[in-house]
Amino acid sequence: MTEKISKLEKYADLLVDVGLNVQEGGRVFIRSAQDALPLIRLVTEKAYEKGAKEVKVSLTDDALTKLHAKHQEKEELATIHQWMIDERMHYSDEKAGFLSITSSSPELLKDIDPEKLKAMQIASGKAFKDFSNRIQSDYHSWCVAGYPSRDWARLVFPDESDDDAVEALLDLILYTVRADQDDPVAAWQQHDALLHEKVDYLNDKKYNALRYEAPGTDLTIGLPKGHLWAGASSENEDGETFMANMPTEEVFSVPEKTRVDGYVSNTLPLSYGGNLIDDFKLTFKDGKVVDFEAGKGYEVLKNLLDTDEGSRYLGEVALVPDDSPISNTGRLFYNTLFDENASCHIALGGAYAFCIEGGKNMSREELEAAGLNDSISHVDFMIGSDALNIYGITEDGKEEKVFEKGNWAF
């Protein structure tokens, strides 16, 4: 138990020092389900020790969330009170560091009417669109991390008792964020440097497009002029570094909205809106999803694609080697934060402004003119495997291998 507490403290240190990079006199805003309270308390303590002047904690409870979704009318569920928006934007104006800790069961809302879920997602996306725009332009530091709940842990470790499942999932999470190492901060610095070597290579290449081939996948994704690859650490508007995802194994950029053609199949389940979507295939023409199928969660996928006009276009392309720490655990997390860092993935919805030259200072209209998609949604899904080959297409049409059999080819 003492060793576990020590690792959890290291995790909290990482989130404060590396994830958010909390500054003297700064503010912190934590959003999470109450299952993560052991970690939240440590993060709060360490943020104050670092000099934070306020740590705001906004808690939810999965059982209450499900009860509300079950019993409230659709119109009520789709009501986002102005004070909730004002609170989020107040802390954004203060340039607080935003920490989101995911712990809810991926199947929390699987029995809820899909139309209710659609209404909730659309209402939330519209209400917090200004905040999302700031996140997508790195206006202030932000970080997404994880902590096990009982229901999530039971899904990952179905043969274990509740307590053992939670302990096993916590061990896995601590491993993925390198909190089990003697010097986790140094380990992250080394990891950051390795990812940025890939970033530098791809930014130097300036590929016109990427072509994907694998069983169930034959897809070409165009890349806009001036696109930028990113990975691991980012810089906020004030030039302070932070880590948007912990864990992270990806190098990512933006597609050109109208230059995606072909079809792609998922390789891992997608957890979305408290439901799992699996065995699905999307067909693109001129950037837009024009056909789709799903063995599980068809209605949920349909509602996702119908969120708004931009939700049928891509907003992110991310490269993750199959030979990476999370993938090598052989464990399916049923959680996008972790599973996307075990597999190459793409995202339906809004694009990150910082992934194009000058994007952080562009208006939404300027970003769209540059070829970036705009949407109130941003949903990653996994398409990588040890059978995936990816080719970089140069401006003169030549192809160069970027990934071979699921791993970097350079």
C-alpha positions in Angstrom: 0.0 0.0 0.0 2.9 2.4 0.8 4.4 1.7 -2.6 1.0 2.4 -4.3 0.7 5.7 -2.4 4.2 6.7 -3.4 3.4 6.0 -7.1 0.1 8.0 -6.8 2.1 10.9 -5.3 4.4 10.7 -8.3 1.4 10.7 -10.6 0.1 13.8 -8.9 3.5 15.5 -9.1 3.6 14.7 -12.8 0.1 16.2 -13.4 1.1 19.4 -11.6 4.7 19.8 -12.8 4.6 18.3 -16.3 0.9 18.0 -17.3 -0.3 21.5 -16.3 3.1 23.1 -15.3 1.3 25.0 -12.6 2.8 28.5 -12.1 3.2 30.6 -9.0 0.0 32.6 -8.4 -1.9 30.7 -11.1 -5.3 29.0 -10.8 -6.2 25.3 -11.5 -9.6 24.0 -12.5 -10.2 20.2 -12.0 -13.1 18.4 -13.6 -13.7 14.7 -12.7 -16.1 12.1 -11.3 -15.9 11.6 -7.5 -14.2 8.2 -8.0 -10.9 10.1 -8.6 -10.9 11.9 -5.2 -7.7 10.2 -3.9 -5.8 11.6 -6.9 -7.7 14.9 -6.9 -6.7 15.6 -3.2 -3.1 14.9 -3.9 -3.1 17.1 -7.1 -4.8 19.9 -5.1 -2.2 19.7 -2.3 0.7 19.7 -4.7 -0.7 22.5 -6.8 -0.9 24.7 -3.7 2.6 23.7 -2.7 3.7 24.8 -6.2 2.2 28.3 -5.5 -1.3 28.0 -7.0 -3.6 30.6 -5.5 -6.8 28.7 -6.2 -7.7 25.1 -7.1 -11.3 24.8 -8.2 -12.7 21.3 -8.2 -15.9 20.4 -10.1 -17.1 16.9 -9.3 -19.7 14.7 -10.8 -21.1 11.3 -9.7 -21.7 8.5 -12.2 -24.7 7.1 -10.4 -26.4 10.6 -10.3 -25.4 11.2 -14.0 -27.2 8.0 -15.0 -30.3 8.9 -12.9 -30.5 12.3 -14.5 -30.2 10.9 -18.0 -32.8 8.2 -17.2 -35.5 10.4 -15.7 -35.1 13.9 -17.1 -36.9 14.8 -20.3 -34.7 15.4 -23.4 -35.3 19.1 -23.3 -34.1 19.4 -19.7 -31.0 17.3 -20.4 -30.2 19.6 -23.2 -30.4 22.7 -21.0 -27.0 24.2 -20.1 -27.4 27.0 -17.6 -25.6 30.2 -18.4 -23.8 30.2 -15.0 -22.1 27.0 -16.0 -20.7 28.5 -19.2 -19.8 31.7 -17.3 -17.9 29.7 -14.7 -15.8 27.9 -17.3 -15.1 31.0 -19.2 -14.2 32.9 -16.1 -11.4 30.5 -15.3 -10.4 30.4 -18.9 -10.1 34.2 -18.9 -7.9 33.8 -15.8 -5.8 31.3 -17.8 -6.2 28.6 -15.3 -4.7 25.2 -16.0 -7.6 22.8 -16.8 -7.2 19.2 -15.6 -9.8 16.7 -16.7 -9.6 13.3 -15.0 -11.5 10.5 -16.9 -12.8 7.7 -14.7 -16.4 7.0 -15.8 -17.5 3.6 -17.1 -17.4 3.5 -20.9 -20.9 1.9 -20.8 -22.3 4.3 -18.2 -25.2 5.4 -20.4 -25.6 2.3 -22.7 -29.3 1.9 -21.7 -30.3 5.6 -22.3 -32.3 6.7 -25.3 -29.9 7.6 -28.0 -31.9 10.7 -28.9 -31.4 11.9 -25.3 -27.7 11.4 -25.6 -27.6 13.2 -28.9 -29.4 16.2 -27.4 -27.0 16.3 -24.5 -23.9 16.1 -26.7 -25.1 18.8 -29.1 -26.2 21.1 -26.2 -22.9 20.7 -24.4 -20.9 21.2 -27.6 -22.7 24.4 -28.5 -22.6 25.9 -25.0 -18.9 25.3 -24.5 -17.8 26.1 -28.1 -15.8 29.2 -27.2 -14.0 27.3 -24.5 -13.2 24.4 -26.9 -11.8 26.9 -29.4 -9.4 28.1 -26.7 -8.4 24.6 -25.9 -7.8 23.9 -29.6 -5.6 26.9 -29.9 -3.6 26.3 -26.6 -4.8 29.5 -25.1 -4.0 28.1 -21.7 -2.6 24.9 -20.3 -4.8 21.8 -20.2 -4.3 18.2 -19.5 -6.5 15.0 -19.7 -5.6 12.1 -17.4 -7.2 9.0 -16.0 -8.1 7.3 -12.7 -10.0 4.0 -12.3 -13.7 3.7 -11.2 -15.1 0.4 -10.1 -17.3 0.0 -13.2 -14.6 0.9 -15.6 -12.1 -1.5 -13.9 -14.6 -4.4 -14.0 -14.9 -3.9 -17.8 -11.1 -4.0 -18.2 -10.6 -6.9 -15.7 -13.8 -8.9 -15.8 -12.4 -11.9 -13.9 -11.2 -9.9 -10.9 -13.0 -8.9 -7.8 -14.0 -5.2 -7.6 -11.1 -4.2 -5.4 -8.6 -6.2 -7.3 -9.8 -4.9 -10.6 -9.5 -1.3 -9.4 -5.9 -2.0 -8.1 -5.0 -3.7 -11.4 -6.3 -0.8 -13.5 -4.6 1.8 -11.3 -1.3 -0.1 -11.7 -1.7 -0.1 -15.5 -2.5 3.7 -15.5 0.6 4.4 -13.3 2.7 2.4 -15.7 1.3 4.2 -18.8 2.2 7.6 -17.3 5.6 6.4 -16.2 4.8 7.0 -12.5 6.3 3.6 -11.7 9.8 4.8 -12.7 12.5 6.2 -10.3 12.4 9.7 -11.9 9.1 10.1 -13.8 9.8 13.7 -14.7 13.1 12.8 -16.4 11.4 9.9 -18.1 8.8 12.3 -19.5 11.5 14.7 -20.7 13.2 11.9 -22.6 9.9 10.7 -24.0 9.0 14.2 -25.1 12.4 14.5 -26.9 11.9 11.2 -28.8 8.4 12.2 -30.0 9.7 15.6 -31.1 12.3 13.8 -33.3 9.4 12.3 -35.2 7.6 15.7 -35.3 10.7 17.4 -36.7 11.1 14.7 -39.4 7.5 15.0 -40.6 7.5 18.8 -40.5 10.6 18.8 -42.6 8.9 16.5 -45.1 5.8 18.6 -45.6 3.9 15.7 -47.2 0.9 16.6 -49.4 -1.1 13.6 -48.2 -1.0 10.3 -46.3 -2.2 7.0 -47.8 -3.4 4.2 -45.4 -3.7 0.6 -46.3 -4.7 -2.3 -44.1 -7.4 -5.0 -44.0 -10.7 -3.0 -44.2 -8.9 0.3 -44.9 -7.9 2.1 -48.1 -7.8 5.8 -47.2 -6.0 8.9 -48.5 -5.9 11.9 -46.2 -4.8 15.2 -47.7 -2.8 17.6 -45.5 -3.2 21.4 -45.8 -0.4 23.7 -46.8 1.4 25.0 -43.7 0.2 22.0 -41.6 2.3 21.3 -38.5 2.9 18.1 -36.7 2.9 18.1 -32.9 3.6 15.6 -30.1 3.7 15.4 -26.4 4.5 18.9 -25.0 2.8 22.1 -26.2 3.1 25.8 -25.4 0.3 28.0 -24.2 -0.2 31.6 -25.2 2.2 32.7 -22.5 5.0 30.4 -23.7 4.7 27.9 -20.8 5.0 24.2 -21.7 2.4 21.7 -20.7 1.3 18.1 -21.6 -2.2 17.9 -23.0 -2.6 14.1 -22.6 -1.0 11.9 -20.0 -0.4 9.3 -21.2 0.6 10.2 -24.8 2.4 8.3 -27.5 1.1 10.1 -30.5 2.4 12.5 -33.2 -0.5 14.3 -34.8 -1.6 17.0 -37.3 -4.7 18.2 -39.2 -6.2 16.9 -42.4 -7.5 19.2 -45.1 -11.2 19.1 -44.7 -12.2 18.3 -48.3 -9.3 16.0 -49.2 -10.2 12.7 -47.5 -11.2 9.8 -49.8 -11.7 6.1 -49.4 -12.8 3.9 -46.5 -11.5 3.1 -43.0 -12.3 0.4 -40.4 -11.8 0.7 -36.7 -9.4 -1.7 -34.9 -10.5 -1.0 -31.3 -13.9 -0.1 -29.8 -14.8 3.6 -29.5 -16.2 4.7 -26.2 -18.6 7.7 -26.8 -21.4 9.2 -24.8 -21.4 6.3 -22.3 -21.7 3.7 -25.0 -19.3 1.5 -27.0 -19.2 1.6 -30.8 -17.4 -1.3 -32.6 -17.0 -3.1 -35.8 -17.6 0.0 -37.8 -16.5 1.3 -41.2 -16.7 4.8 -42.6 -16.5 5.8 -46.3 -15.3 9.3 -47.3 -15.7 11.3 -50.4 -14.3 14.8 -50.8 -13.7 14.8 -47.0 -17.2 13.8 -45.9 -18.5 10.6 -44.5 -21.0 9.5 -47.2 -21.7 6.0 -45.9 -21.1 4.1 -42.6 -21.9 0.7 -40.9 -21.4 -0.6 -37.4 -21.8 -4.0 -35.8 -22.3 -2.4 -32.4 -23.6 1.1 -31.5 -25.0 2.0 -34.9 -27.5 4.5 -33.6 -24.9 6.1 -31.4 -22.5 6.4 -34.4 -25.3 7.9 -36.5 -26.0 10.5 -33.9 -22.3 11.3 -33.6 -22.1 11.8 -37.4 -25.2 14.0 -37.3 -24.0 16.3 -34.5 -23.4 19.1 -36.9 -22.1 19.7 -40.4 -18.5 19.3 -39.3 -18.9 16.0 -37.5 -18.8 14.1 -40.8 -15.4 15.5 -41.6 -12.0 14.8 -40.0 -10.2 17.1 -37.6 -7.1 15.1 -36.6 -4.7 12.5 -38.0 -2.4 10.8 -35.4 0.4 8.4 -35.7 1.1 5.9 -32.9 3.4 2.8 -33.3 2.0 -0.6 -32.6 5.2 -1.3 -30.7 4.4 1.2 -27.9 4.0 0.8 -24.1 0.2 0.8 -24.0 -0.2 -1.4 -27.0 2.3 -3.8 -25.6 0.3 -4.4 -22.4 -2.2 -6.3 -24.6 -5.0 -4.8 -22.6 -8.0 -3.0 -24.0 -8.8 0.0 -21.8 -12.2 0.8 -23.4 -11.2 4.5 -22.9 -10.1 6.7 -25.7 -7.4 8.5 -23.8 -5.5 5.2 -23.4 -6.6 3.2 -26.4 -5.8 6.1 -28.8 -2.2 6.0 -27.5 -2.0 2.3 -28.4 -3.0 2.8 -32.0 -2.9 5.2 -34.9 -6.2 7.1 -35.0 -8.1 9.8 -36.7 -10.8 12.1 -35.3 -14.2 13.2 -36.5 -14.9 16.9 -35.8 -13.0 20.0 -35.0 -9.4 20.6 -35.9 -6.6 22.0 -33.6 -5.7 25.5 -34.6 -2.1 25.1 -33.4 -1.5 22.4 -36.1 -1.2 25.0 -38.9 1.3 27.8 -39.3 -0.1 30.9 -37.5 -3.2 29.0 -36.5 -3.2 30.1 -32.9 -3.9 33.7 -34.0 -6.4 32.9 -36.7 -10.1 33.4 -36.5 -12.4 30.4 -37.1 -13.1 31.8 -40.6 -9.4 32.1 -41.4 -8.9 28.5 -40.1 -11.7 27.2 -42.3 -10.2 29.1 -45.3 -6.9 27.3 -44.6 -8.7 24.0 -44.9 -9.3 23.1 -41.2 -12.6 21.6 -40.1 -14.9 23.2 -37.6 -17.3 21.3 -35.3 -18.6 21.3 -31.8 -17.4 17.6 -31.6 -14.0 16.1 -31.6 -14.0 12.3 -31.4 -10.9 10.1 -31.9 -11.2 6.5 -33.1 -8.6 3.9 -33.5 -7.5 2.4 -36.9 -4.0 1.1 -36.2 -2.7 -2.4 -36.1 0.4 -4.5 -37.0 -1.0 -4.8 -40.5 -1.2 -1.0 -41.2 1.1 0.6 -43.8 1.1 4.4 -44.2 2.7 6.2 -47.1 3.6 9.9 -47.2 2.8 11.5 -50.6 5.1 14.3 -51.7 4.1 17.3 -53.7 5.3 15.6 -56.9 3.2 12.5 -56.2 6.0 10.2 -55.0 5.2 7.8 -52.1 7.5 7.2 -49.1 6.9 4.7 -46.3 6.0 6.4 -43.0 4.7 3.3 -41.2 5.4 -0.4 -42.1 3.4 -3.1 -40.4 2.2 -0.8 -37.7 5.5 0.9 -36.8 7.6 3.8 -37.8 9.5 3.1 -41.1 12.2 5.8 -40.4 
